[in-house]
Amino acid sequence: MSDSPKYPGGYQYPEEPPPEEPPAPQEPVLAGGYEPPPPEPPPPAPPGLRETTVEPVEEEPAVAAERFRRTTPARRKVIPARRGGGHWRLLAGTTTYVMVVGGMADYVEPQTRAFAHLVFWLLTGAAFLITLDRERRNGWEPGVRWPWLAGAFGGALAVEVLVLAFGSPAIIVGSVILLGLALFVLMLVG
């Protein structure tokens, strides 16, 4: 507790005497009881100076800034397509084809395996035609063509050689090991 009569202490604010009369509203009173400060008068002009007027000068265009001016808004600009980074899709598709068809070779008829080769060749040819169309449409340099033939015929040849040399159970085990290694590498990368 405080012995001071001005600050009695405690949680209550000291009582203020009520105002005698409300102030006359000459200027608007802002919320919270604050009043805006009175406007400051302009400083007096030093004697002997006369008032001058400034006429607008024609501005010359900024030559350096003109180089950086956009001619097309950014949202309307067409972003050019980029060429894919190599033939990794073809390689992944061919490897998957070899694993699947080689793994089922002993358990299906030879006609089914021949039909799978035909479907694989058709899908590889369709992917090649799509790549040619993208090259033509985007104006790219023609890419190499031999990986498509090597993927189509090499995949079918690899299936037949692996089936004759090792059999389907060994291809299935090898496929599982290869997929495990690929998954491990993918997990390391990202």
C-alpha positions in Angstrom: 0.0 0.0 0.0 1.1 3.5 -0.7 0.7 6.4 1.7 0.6 8.9 -1.1 -2.7 10.6 -1.4 -2.2 11.0 -5.2 -1.7 7.3 -5.8 -3.6 5.2 -3.3 -2.5 1.9 -4.8 -4.5 -1.2 -5.2 -6.4 -2.3 -8.3 -8.8 0.6 -8.5 -8.0 3.8 -10.3 -8.2 7.0 -8.3 -11.5 8.7 -8.7 -11.3 11.9 -10.8 -13.6 14.8 -10.0 -16.5 15.0 -12.6 -16.1 17.8 -15.2 -18.1 20.9 -14.5 -19.5 21.2 -18.0 -18.9 19.3 -21.2 -16.5 20.9 -23.7 -18.1 22.7 -26.6 -17.5 20.7 -29.8 -15.5 23.1 -31.9 -13.5 20.4 -33.7 -14.5 16.8 -34.1 -13.3 14.6 -31.3 -11.8 11.3 -32.4 -12.6 8.0 -30.7 -10.9 7.5 -27.4 -10.9 11.2 -26.4 -8.0 12.2 -28.6 -8.1 15.4 -30.5 -6.2 16.0 -33.7 -3.3 18.5 -33.3 -3.9 22.0 -34.6 -2.7 22.6 -38.1 0.7 24.2 -38.3 0.9 27.6 -40.1 3.1 27.7 -43.2 6.6 29.1 -42.6 6.9 32.7 -43.5 8.7 33.4 -46.8 12.1 35.1 -46.3 12.0 38.8 -47.4 13.4 39.6 -50.8 12.4 36.3 -52.5 9.7 36.4 -55.1 7.5 33.6 -55.9 8.4 31.6 -59.0 6.4 29.3 -61.1 7.8 26.1 -62.6 6.7 25.2 -66.2 6.5 21.5 -67.0 9.3 20.2 -69.2 8.7 17.6 -71.8 10.1 14.3 -70.6 12.2 12.3 -73.0 11.6 8.6 -72.9 14.1 6.6 -71.0 16.1 4.8 -73.6 17.7 2.3 -71.3 14.3 1.2 -69.8 12.8 0.6 -73.2 14.8 -2.5 -73.7 13.2 -4.2 -70.7 9.6 -3.3 -71.5 7.3 -6.3 -72.0 5.5 -6.4 -75.3 3.3 -9.4 -74.3 1.8 -9.9 -70.8 3.5 -12.8 -69.0 0.3 -14.8 -68.5 -0.4 -14.9 -72.3 3.1 -16.0 -73.2 3.4 -19.5 -74.5 6.0 -21.5 -72.7 7.9 -23.6 -75.2 8.0 -27.3 -74.6 11.3 -28.8 -73.7 12.7 -32.0 -75.2 12.8 -34.9 -72.9 16.1 -35.9 -71.4 16.9 -39.0 -73.3 15.1 -42.3 -73.9 14.5 -43.3 -70.3 10.8 -44.0 -70.9 11.6 -46.3 -73.8 14.2 -48.1 -71.6 11.9 -48.4 -68.7 9.0 -49.7 -70.9 11.3 -52.2 -72.6 12.6 -53.5 -69.3 9.1 -53.8 -67.8 8.0 -55.7 -71.0 10.9 -58.1 -70.7 10.2 -58.7 -67.0 6.4 -59.3 -67.5 6.4 -61.3 -70.7 9.6 -63.2 -69.7 8.1 -64.1 -66.3 4.9 -65.4 -67.8 6.4 -67.2 -70.8 6.4 -70.7 -69.3 2.8 -70.4 -68.1 1.1 -69.3 -71.4 0.8 -70.6 -74.9 3.5 -69.5 -77.5 0.7 -67.7 -79.5 0.0 -65.5 -76.5 3.7 -64.6 -76.3 3.7 -63.8 -80.0 0.6 -61.6 -79.5 2.4 -59.8 -76.6 5.4 -59.1 -79.0 3.0 -57.7 -81.6 1.3 -55.4 -79.0 4.7 -54.3 -77.7 5.8 -53.4 -81.2 2.6 -51.5 -81.9 2.9 -49.5 -78.7 6.6 -48.8 -79.4 5.7 -47.6 -82.9 2.9 -45.4 -81.5 5.3 -43.8 -79.0 7.8 -43.2 -81.9 5.1 -41.5 -84.0 4.1 -39.3 -81.0 7.8 -38.3 -80.6 8.0 -37.5 -84.3 4.9 -35.4 -84.1 6.2 -33.5 -81.0 9.5 -32.8 -82.9 7.6 -31.4 -85.9 5.2 -29.4 -83.8 7.8 -27.8 -81.6 10.4 -27.3 -84.3 13.1 -29.4 -82.6 16.1 -31.0 -84.3 15.3 -34.6 -85.3 16.5 -37.0 -82.6 18.3 -40.3 -83.1 16.0 -43.0 -84.4 17.9 -46.2 -83.6 16.9 -46.5 -79.9 13.3 -47.1 -81.0 14.2 -50.0 -83.3 16.6 -51.4 -80.7 14.0 -51.2 -77.9 11.2 -52.8 -80.0 13.2 -55.7 -81.5 15.8 -56.0 -78.6 13.0 -56.3 -76.0 11.3 -59.2 -77.9 14.7 -60.8 -78.6 15.7 -60.5 -74.9 12.5 -62.2 -73.8 13.1 -65.1 -76.1 16.8 -65.5 -75.2 16.1 -65.3 -71.4 13.2 -67.8 -71.6 15.4 -70.3 -73.5 18.5 -69.7 -71.3 17.0 -69.5 -67.8 13.2 -70.0 -67.8 10.4 -68.0 -66.3 11.1 -68.7 -62.6 14.6 -67.3 -62.9 13.3 -64.2 -64.8 10.7 -63.6 -62.1 13.4 -63.7 -59.3 15.7 -61.5 -61.4 12.9 -59.1 -62.0 12.1 -58.8 -58.3 15.8 -58.2 -57.5 16.0 -55.6 -60.2 12.9 -53.8 -59.0 14.2 -53.9 -55.5 17.5 -52.2 -56.6 15.6 -49.7 -58.7 13.4 -48.8 -55.7 16.5 -48.5 -53.4 18.1 -46.1 -55.9 14.9 -44.1 -56.2 14.7 -43.8 -52.5 18.3 -42.6 -52.3 17.7 -40.0 -55.0 14.5 -38.5 -53.7 
